[in-house]
């Protein structure tokens, strides 16, 4: 009988026929090795009594496996005897036979069933990820480097033409850059000017550099008031110049205007400066601007104001005098009748420490500090006389009066005293009104005792004294109205004896209205107000003081004139004026004299090249050059050669050498201080035309020797060879007095 058509037998086509016989379908089955993709085979549902049975999806991965056909159960219904040839099985219940895998037959999915690939791609071999390279842009934060061409500082002569040498700029990324220049120099006005250079790179990183230009009119000595000497330099303050002048006195036969500082330059206030004192690398100046100015003089060519102390309604009103002892400055403030004590242990921060004041203090004029005592002279109210007062300053915050002596006591002559100097337990007082030198025994500060005095005209003394200084057994007195230097033998304190005088004009001495005197070694330095000069007197023989040299207001240098070799002014006119303007001969010369020979090229620099114009033979040179060449100073990156310690400087190194006169510069040799290699490793420079004929030579050194790299903290020595302008054969060799220590 036929099967019940209500039951669907899910038999795949080509697998079983009506006799349930296997049919070979290998030709339709793809070979196993060709199966490479993951295949999801949807299984058609098996309907048994309208129940849908769905088998779990099977996933064939990348590795080929044997495909298993799924054969659903088959249901048969049996018929009657003769026609069927046998009995058909009649199931008693739903039977799901076990699926037997056929290794040959693969069930092909229905066409409409999509083949969905595995989202994970086939991995045939291990994939090594490529490294990720992140490029971080480099940000340029470095400004260009500016190189100033020419000298810095630059010194130019008043009323000359200043042409700025300019500057260059180099950036580490952008290369050569433009430089903007800002600033002007008025060469008609003496002072210090600033030229500023600015350069930017593409990212606007900005660099600046500055050149200092000094318009120099020569020495500023217009009404000098006070002089102090330290080392190779004299420091002079002048009332009408409103200035501090620095003069090189290392060779008294050749005084050199070295540097200066004027009012309102670098914030300095010099309003009629009255007094100067020097300690270490600093000059201390008081002026009627009611200030104490602290000036860095470590570079004498370019003094710099570092600090100020102003009147605070209690102190420093019209200061007239300053002296220094240890870490303290003692200042007379005439407007407040005070002596102010200032702590200068840190020169950059001067601090008021104490003050001494008494009602009777009128016209205080001078102080001297020795040990724990300050010696003060002043005029008493209602009395034409004066007093020496001795004050204990062991506690600077609380000065205590110990003793005093006044005019007339025991014969003391202290009337309008002007100056006091203490030496070996004796105080020496120069008094204006009594025109005398008073000697007081101060061995007992509580009871000072009049010892003796020397008055005007006694022994030929020409006394109108305003300052006194002591050296050895002699007192040196500057006589204001007498316009002279007076020398007194004080070896016998009871019987001082006048020994000698040097009067203004004698042997060209400039001692007109002397205001200040300072003794150093065998020389007396006198600030002469009406002479507008610094006068130097040789006191090697105290009883025969001799004019040595002088430098006048506006001069750049002054060579000592030796009287013995000066030709007769009538027969041999002398032309030595730096401005090329002949000095008129006081006596008419009946004999025509040929015009002086002027060599126009090269044009000499009045600052660096004092001009001596030769005249034709047979007229001799009025001042023969008898001075041997000498290197006066060595400066490395601004460190002058009179410092104590060997300087440590960064590279590159700016070398500056100063000679005592104009010379030819042969060579500059730099070598290691200690060289154990046995090989002469060095670096030579040959200045030649850049320096020849000048007394100053500059050279930049990169800090390296030939064939060597930069070496940190290495000491080098510098040798300089020069020649006299008049002798091309003889060399003069000099070695720097200290070593350069170069650091990277």
NORGIDA-V400437 format. One record per helix or strand. SS is the DSSP state (a for helix, b for strand). FROM is the first residue (numbers start at 0). TO is the last residue. Records with the same first field share a line. If there is no record, write none. Layout:
# NORGIDA-V400437
SS = FROM-TO  FROM-TO
This chain:
# NORGIDA-V400437
b = 15-15  21-21  38-40  45-47  50-52  57-59  144-147  153-156  166-170  174-176  179-181  190-199  205-215  223-229  232-237  242-247  253-261  272-278  281-286  290-295  303-309  318-324  327-332  337-342  350-356  360-369  372-379  385-391  399-405  416-422  425-430  435-440  448-454  464-470  473-478  483-488  496-502  513-519  522-527  532-537  545-551  556-558  630-635  638-639  647-649  652-671  681-684  693-700  713-723  731-734  739-742
a = 25-27  31-33  80-83  408-410  457-459  505-507  541-543  562-564  687-689
